[in-house]
Amino acid sequence: MVEIEGDSLTIIRKMEGDREDKSEIRPCISDIRSMSKRFEKCVFKHALRQENKSTHILATKGLKR
């Protein structure tokens, strides 16, 4: 069982829905859905960026590299 938190509400909503994604991030959504099937239960939760500040800072620094 796994619980995944993210600050992108758009991606969280796409993961919760059953519809086929036709956006530019379709490959990412497809990969995440495929990987989530490996778990007995996979829950996607939205975390506000302010609450997830340290993770956001690390991700931003990683993108700059």
Backbone as ProteinMPNN parsed JSONL, in Angstrom:
{"seq_chain_A": "MVEIEGDSLTIIRKMEGDREDKSEIRPCISDIRSMSKRFEKCVFKHALRQENKSTHILATKGLKR", "coords_chain_A": {"N_chain_A": [[0.845, -1.171, 0.0], [0.546, 2.224, -0.816], [0.907, 5.751, -0.403], [0.737, 8.667, -2.167], [1.797, 11.962, -2.293], [1.332, 15.136, -3.783], [1.971, 18.43, -5.141], [0.757, 19.268, -7.399], [-2.261, 19.773, -8.439], [-3.551, 19.26, -10.828], [-2.285, 16.957, -11.89], [-2.847, 15.121, -9.839], [-5.648, 14.977, -10.041], [-5.855, 13.885, -12.624], [-4.766, 11.392, -12.151], [-6.614, 10.25, -10.432], [-8.834, 10.008, -12.03], [-10.533, 7.981, -14.533], [-10.445, 8.371, -17.187], [-8.903, 8.485, -20.433], [-5.891, 10.18, -20.785], [-5.127, 13.039, -22.688], [-3.292, 15.009, -22.809], [-0.17, 16.905, -22.922], [1.387, 15.751, -20.997], [0.851, 13.132, -21.053], [2.511, 10.723, -21.392], [3.802, 10.619, -18.879], [1.645, 10.375, -17.091], [0.639, 7.939, -17.918], [2.816, 6.235, -17.286], [2.869, 6.518, -14.478], [0.353, 5.5, -13.78], [0.696, 2.861, -14.642], [2.8, 1.985, -12.952], [1.518, 2.258, -10.495], [-0.209, 0.143, -10.393], [1.196, -1.947, -9.411], [0.961, -2.006, -6.734], [-0.993, -2.99, -3.896], [-2.822, -1.135, -2.969], [-3.131, 2.201, -3.976], [-2.96, 5.511, -3.253], [-3.633, 8.82, -4.161], [-2.841, 12.032, -3.125], [-3.479, 15.502, -2.661], [-1.203, 18.007, -1.806], [-0.734, 21.127, -0.432], [1.471, 23.575, -1.757], [2.694, 25.254, 0.1], [2.609, 23.709, 2.405], [4.255, 21.723, 1.686], [6.784, 22.675, 1.421], [9.637, 22.205, 1.763], [10.104, 19.968, 0.132], [9.379, 21.048, -2.332], [11.371, 23.003, -2.659], [13.68, 21.378, -2.885], [13.054, 19.996, -5.268], [12.964, 22.121, -7.093], [15.646, 23.018, -7.007], [16.862, 20.73, -8.025], [15.89, 20.71, -10.653], [17.171, 22.947, -11.683], [19.772, 22.086, -11.908]], "CA_chain_A": [[0.0, 0.0, 0.0], [1.359, 3.426, -0.909], [0.195, 7.021, -0.473], [1.587, 9.621, -2.877], [1.348, 13.349, -2.173], [1.931, 16.046, -4.748], [1.386, 19.769, -5.09], [0.123, 19.556, -8.684], [-3.637, 19.298, -8.39], [-3.887, 18.755, -12.16], [-1.826, 15.568, -12.002], [-3.616, 14.319, -8.887], [-6.972, 14.75, -10.638], [-5.701, 12.964, -13.754], [-4.506, 10.061, -11.611], [-7.842, 9.744, -9.824], [-9.824, 9.764, -13.073], [-10.377, 6.783, -15.356], [-10.427, 8.759, -18.587], [-7.599, 8.519, -21.084], [-5.323, 11.522, -20.8], [-4.696, 13.448, -24.023], [-2.46, 16.205, -22.65], [1.257, 16.744, -23.217], [2.022, 14.938, -19.954], [0.266, 11.787, -21.194], [3.453, 9.634, -21.072], [4.037, 10.579, -17.424], [0.432, 9.852, -16.467], [0.593, 6.515, -18.274], [3.834, 5.554, -16.477], [2.442, 6.522, -13.073], [-0.753, 4.531, -13.663], [1.265, 1.522, -14.785], [3.538, 1.664, -11.725], [0.61, 2.182, -9.349], [-0.87, -1.169, -10.407], [2.057, -2.901, -8.702], [0.634, -1.94, -5.31], [-2.329, -3.436, -3.508], [-3.624, 0.083, -2.922], [-2.343, 3.393, -4.272], [-3.786, 6.689, -3.016], [-3.006, 10.074, -4.568], [-3.36, 13.135, -2.322], [-2.964, 16.834, -2.972], [-0.58, 18.738, -0.7], [-0.47, 22.513, -0.799], [2.899, 23.865, -1.887], [3.173, 25.833, 1.358], [2.773, 22.613, 3.36], [5.241, 20.825, 1.113], [7.797, 23.645, 1.009], [10.991, 21.644, 1.653], [10.13, 19.124, -1.067], [9.337, 21.946, -3.482], [12.708, 23.622, -2.78], [14.58, 20.352, -3.423], [12.695, 19.75, -6.673], [13.375, 23.29, -7.856], [17.11, 22.962, -7.117], [17.18, 19.62, -8.928], [15.588, 21.13, -12.026], [18.177, 23.92, -12.1], [21.01, 21.367, -12.227]], "C_chain_A": [[0.895, 1.24, 0.0], [0.452, 4.656, -1.006], [1.157, 8.046, -1.077], [0.979, 11.006, -2.757], [2.056, 14.188, -3.216], [1.251, 17.399, -4.686], [0.774, 20.178, -6.43], [-1.276, 18.943, -8.695], [-4.068, 18.715, -9.74], [-3.492, 17.289, -12.296], [-2.595, 14.666, -11.055], [-4.991, 13.997, -9.469], [-6.897, 13.77, -11.806], [-5.471, 11.539, -13.267], [-5.765, 9.449, -11.013], [-8.892, 9.39, -10.871], [-9.516, 8.511, -13.882], [-10.253, 7.109, -16.838], [-9.008, 8.754, -19.143], [-7.122, 9.964, -21.176], [-4.818, 11.844, -22.2], [-3.814, 14.696, -23.972], [-1.004, 15.894, -23.003], [1.968, 15.879, -22.184], [1.496, 13.505, -19.97], [1.263, 10.661, -20.884], [3.717, 9.498, -19.576], [2.843, 9.963, -16.706], [0.336, 8.354, -16.709], [1.594, 5.714, -17.436], [3.407, 5.441, -15.019], [1.313, 5.514, -12.87], [-0.244, 3.108, -13.744], [1.987, 1.089, -13.509], [2.605, 1.496, -10.533], [-0.118, 0.843, -9.284], [-0.059, -2.244, -9.685], [1.756, -2.961, -7.209], [-0.787, -2.429, -5.069], [-3.296, -2.256, -3.5], [-2.704, 1.276, -3.135], [-3.27, 4.603, -4.176], [-2.99, 7.931, -3.405], [-3.666, 11.214, -3.8], [-2.704, 14.434, -2.739], [-2.408, 17.471, -1.709], [-0.305, 20.149, -1.18], [1.032, 22.768, -0.825], [3.466, 24.436, -0.594], [3.429, 24.744, 2.4], [3.901, 21.686, 2.945], [6.479, 21.618, 0.682], [9.189, 23.034, 0.833], [11.125, 20.746, 0.422], [10.146, 19.983, -2.32], [10.704, 22.606, -3.713], [13.695, 22.624, -3.369], [14.312, 20.086, -4.895], [13.147, 20.901, -7.559], [14.893, 23.318, -8.049], [17.543, 21.865, -8.075], [16.943, 19.988, -10.386], [16.64, 22.104, -12.559], [19.49, 23.257, -12.5], [20.854, 20.703, -13.559]], "O_chain_A": [[1.884, 1.296, 0.73], [-0.62, 4.61, -1.608], [2.253, 8.263, -0.56], [-0.193, 11.214, -3.071], [3.235, 13.978, -3.502], [0.109, 17.515, -4.241], [0.322, 21.313, -6.581], [-1.444, 17.746, -8.93], [-4.863, 17.776, -9.783], [-4.284, 16.473, -12.768], [-2.961, 13.551, -11.429], [-5.442, 12.855, -9.391], [-7.774, 12.92, -11.961], [-5.926, 10.584, -13.897], [-5.953, 8.235, -11.089], [-9.755, 8.55, -10.615], [-8.379, 8.041, -13.91], [-9.988, 6.225, -17.653], [-8.04, 8.987, -18.418], [-7.864, 10.853, -21.594], [-4.156, 11.018, -22.829], [-3.617, 15.361, -24.989], [-0.661, 14.76, -23.338], [3.035, 15.333, -22.462], [1.678, 12.758, -19.008], [0.901, 9.721, -20.176], [3.842, 8.385, -19.065], [3.01, 9.127, -15.817], [-0.01, 7.593, -15.805], [1.263, 4.64, -16.934], [3.567, 4.39, -14.399], [1.319, 4.76, -11.897], [-0.699, 2.24, -12.999], [1.81, -0.035, -13.04], [2.869, 0.677, -9.653], [-0.595, 0.453, -8.218], [-0.573, -3.322, -9.387], [2.233, -3.851, -6.505], [-1.662, -2.298, -5.924], [-4.433, -2.361, -3.96], [-1.627, 1.352, -2.544], [-4.243, 4.71, -4.922], [-1.827, 8.079, -3.03], [-4.888, 11.356, -3.812], [-1.533, 14.468, -3.119], [-3.062, 17.475, -0.666], [0.3, 20.337, -2.235], [1.773, 22.232, 0.0], [4.602, 24.133, -0.231], [4.366, 24.85, 3.191], [4.438, 20.946, 3.769], [7.138, 21.271, -0.299], [9.857, 23.324, -0.159], [12.154, 20.769, -0.253], [10.859, 19.671, -3.273], [11.135, 22.744, -4.858], [14.469, 22.976, -4.259], [15.249, 19.963, -5.683], [13.658, 20.678, -8.657], [15.37, 23.612, -9.145], [18.483, 22.047, -8.85], [17.726, 19.608, -11.257], [16.96, 22.088, -13.747], [20.234, 23.786, -13.326], [21.778, 20.04, -14.029]]}, "name": "protein", "num_of_chains": 1, "seq": "MVEIEGDSLTIIRKMEGDREDKSEIRPCISDIRSMSKRFEKCVFKHALRQENKSTHILATKGLKR"}
